[in-house]
Amino acid sequence: MENPRARLDAIFRGVTLKWQGPKGAYRAPWRALPEHMGKPDTVSRTHRRWAHAKLWRRLLQAVFEPDAPEELRGLAHWICCAYRRAIRVMGLAAITFARTLGAHSALPAPPHWLPDERLHAPWQRLVQGIAAALAAGLPWQPPPGLAGEADLPLLWDRIIGRKPLPRWAEPA
């Protein structure tokens, strides 16, 4: 890479570009980058490579450190935008990591719409309990905290997340 600073500037520009659609603004594709910023596929490829290398994760963690330098904190918006765009590459663990840091601006949608891997084990225990009760011919009783079968879809949404997420749900 000839000029990493120019590439980083192009990535920051690409992750903050918005397009105006019929239902409001949404994230613009990489091809919307101005020509002087370089080839869009090269910029997006670099962004994905840095996501695989966990660069965005390390930068997000550094920004949210209590003793982070002011210069780095000044880049928080762009780092959060780059992290948000890289979540598809980094997977569910990236959502959990941002939640753990309290970096809600780095999440691609409101937190209650996103999957939560910490709930997978309780959900599996609940399903196993229901299956065991039904197999034994016993009536199923909801666990404490659930009002009954009506709360199961809500719990499912919290574990798996809403699908599909509307475009307008992404923070600006």
Sequence and secondary structure as in RCSB ss.txt:
>XXXX:A:sequence
MENPRARLDAIFRGVTLKWQGPKGAYRAPWRALPEHMGKPDTVSRTHRRWAHAKLWRRLLQAVFEPDAPEELRGL
AHWICCAYRRAIRVMGLAAITFARTLGAHSALPAPPHWLPDERLHAPWQRLVQGIAAALAAGLPWQPPPGLAGEA
DLPLLWDRIIGRKPLPRWAEPA
>XXXX:A:secstr
   HHHHHHHHHHHHH EEEETTEEEE  GGGS GGG  HHHHHHHHHHHHHTTHHHHHHHHHTSTT  HHHHTT
HHHHHHHHHHHHHHH HHHHHHHHHHT GGGSSS GGGS  GGGHHHHHHHHHHHHHHHHTT      TT  SGG
GHHHHHHHHH  SS  GGGS  
